[in-house]
Amino acid sequence: AERGLGSAPVLDLAGHPLGAATAGEIESFYDVEELTEHLKRPAVCMHQNTPIDVAARTLALQKSDTLVLVNDQGVAVGAVTSTG
């Protein structure tokens, strides 16, 4: 919430995206396991080598403000946000 994001990606211990949660959802659960059981939105993901114009267009069409960049193994390696 402090960074102006409406949601944040939730990752497993290996770095694979599990979904997205709002700041309110994150604060309302006791622990990460409880949060992951109640995730309602998938994380919006693209390969890290996707051209920026394609990534930006994809993000603009989604109900998310964060696009998770993943490598060939599906592990998060970065993110692009609509908030700059």
C-alpha positions, 0 to 999 in steps of 0.5 A: 500500500505504501508503494501505491500498488493495488496488489502484489504477486504472491510467490511460493518458496521457489519463486513461482507465482501463485497469484495476486493479493491486495494489501488488505488481503495480505494484512487480513490473514494470519500467515502466508499459508492462509493467504495462499489458500484464499487467493482469488486472482492469478498473477499476470505473468510473461516471459522475461524476454517479452518485448516491452511494448507487448508487456505494456499492452498486456498489462493495460488489458489486465485487472492488475497493476503488476506484470510478473516476469518469469524465466524459462522455469517459471520463476519470477525474476522481476516485475513491471508495474503500471504505477512507474 
